[in-house]
Amino acid sequence: MAAATFEEALDRLLVHEGGYSNHPSDPGGPTNFGITIHDYRKYVKSDATAADVRMMQVATAKAIYREKYWNVLRCDALPAGLDYAVFDYGVNSGVFRAAKVLQRLLSLNDDGRISDAVIAAARARPARELIAKLCDERLAFLKRLKTWPVFGRGWSRRVAEVKAASLAMSLPMAAGASRSAPAGPAPARAEVPVAKFARGTTTAIVVAGGTVAAQQAGSAGWSHAGIAAMLLATAVAAGLCWFAFQLWRKRRQEAA
């Protein structure tokens, strides 16, 4: 689709995502313009704090949205309207889930990747039919989440507005006409939640255990080289634990 489609889709998404938030029930943590602290650290500043996220510029958020979501989901190649519906779903619940649901609607293997076959199949089907089915599935998924009682009202309105706008975008627009804007913010990541205890506990236990062991080794007369090797091994183990946790979290989202 034309670049103008991305701009309209992004403008609508930014209204729904709102400004800075750090809701305890939101798995995304500190978030601004819908960009989580995790993504800010990945794309902008590796040691970013909540304060950095709060001060984020909208241009920075737009660049991240283009790279992480729009391009990955190949929205430029999808039919008008469907591109926005898939994009917003991907931002709210992850690009893998958005891609997987689209593949299922097209009766294709749901490996979570938007291939040329997916693009061709999407173009061969009525865009309005796919938009309606995608948004209906999205709402059904949201209602199954444990965070629905907290964010459900906003999510329901957001999906309804995305559906209406996507259907309108799928039709040629008369000269001078305009589409209604979203009513307001409806933020929070709509993902399968991970227990707070699990988010950093395993890594923390490994690090703490390694620190205690190093202290005991020092008391026992170990050399500095031996203690350094122990601390290095602890750091490697902590990194492996973090990687394993992220892999488990990804698979948990994919299985939903």
Residue pairs with C-beta under 8 A, 6 or more apart in sequence:
1 75
1 76
1 77
1 78
1 79
1 80
1 83
5 75
5 76
5 80
5 83
5 84
5 169
6 66
6 70
6 75
6 76
8 84
8 169
8 179
9 70
9 75
9 83
9 84
9 87
9 88
10 62
10 65
10 66
10 70
12 84
12 88
12 161
12 162
12 165
12 181
12 182
13 34
13 65
13 87
13 88
13 91
14 33
14 34
14 58
14 61
15 181
15 182
15 184
15 185
16 34
16 88
16 158
16 161
16 162
16 182
16 185
16 186
16 187
17 31
17 33
17 34
17 91
17 185
17 187
18 33
18 34
18 184
18 185
18 186
18 187
19 32
19 33
19 185
20 30
20 31
20 32
20 53
20 54
21 30
21 31
21 32
21 187
21 188
22 29
22 30
22 31
22 50
23 150
23 188
25 147
25 150
25 151
25 188
26 147
26 151
26 187
26 188
26 189
27 147
27 189
27 191
27 193
27 194
28 36
28 37
28 38
28 188
28 189
29 36
29 37
29 38
29 50
30 36
30 37
30 50
30 53
30 54
31 37
31 53
31 187
31 189
32 53
32 54
32 56
32 61
33 56
33 58
33 61
34 61
34 65
34 91
34 187
35 53
35 56
35 60
35 61
35 64
35 65
36 53
36 189
37 48
37 49
37 50
37 53
39 64
39 68
40 48
40 52
40 53
40 56
40 64
41 47
41 48
43 63
43 64
43 67
43 68
44 52
44 56
44 60
44 64
45 52
65 91
68 95
69 75
69 87
69 90
69 91
69 95
70 76
70 87
72 90
72 95
72 114
73 86
73 87
73 90
73 95
73 98
73 99
73 114
74 114
74 118
74 119
75 83
75 84
75 86
75 87
76 83
77 119
78 86
78 119
78 122
78 123
79 122
79 123
79 127
79 130
79 170
80 127
80 169
80 170
81 127
81 128
81 131
81 166
81 167
81 168
81 169
81 170
81 171
82 122
82 127
82 130
82 131
82 134
82 166
82 170
84 162
84 165
84 166
84 169
85 130
85 131
85 134
85 135
85 162
85 163
85 166
86 98
86 99
86 102
86 134
87 98
88 158
88 162
89 97
89 98
89 101
89 134
89 138
89 162
90 97
90 98
90 99
92 138
92 155
92 158
92 189
92 190
93 138
93 141
93 142
93 189
93 190
93 191
94 191
94 253
95 112
96 112
96 250
96 253
96 254
97 112
97 141
97 253
97 254
97 256
99 112
99 113
99 114
99 118
100 110
100 111
100 112
100 254
101 110
101 134
101 137
101 138
101 141
102 114
102 118
102 122
102 130
102 134
103 109
103 110
103 111
103 112
103 118
104 110
105 130
105 133
105 134
105 137
106 118
106 121
106 122
106 125
106 130
108 117
108 118
108 121
112 254
122 130
127 170
128 167
128 170
131 163
131 166
131 167
131 170
132 163
132 167
135 159
135 162
135 163
135 166
138 159
139 155
139 156
139 159
141 190
141 256
142 148
142 152
142 155
142 156
142 159
142 190
143 152
144 256
145 190
145 191
145 192
145 193
146 193
147 188
147 190
147 193
148 155
150 188
151 186
151 187
151 188
151 190
154 185
154 186
154 187
154 188
155 186
155 188
155 190
157 183
157 186
158 182
158 186
161 182
161 183
164 180
165 179
165 180
165 182
168 179
169 179
173 179
191 253
191 256
192 252
192 253
192 256
194 249
194 252
198 245
199 245
202 241
202 245
203 238
203 241
203 242
203 245
206 234
206 237
206 238
206 241
207 234
207 235
207 238
209 234
210 230
210 231
210 233
210 234
210 235
210 237
210 238
211 231
211 234
213 230
213 234
214 227
214 230
214 231
214 234
217 226
217 227
217 230
218 227
222 230
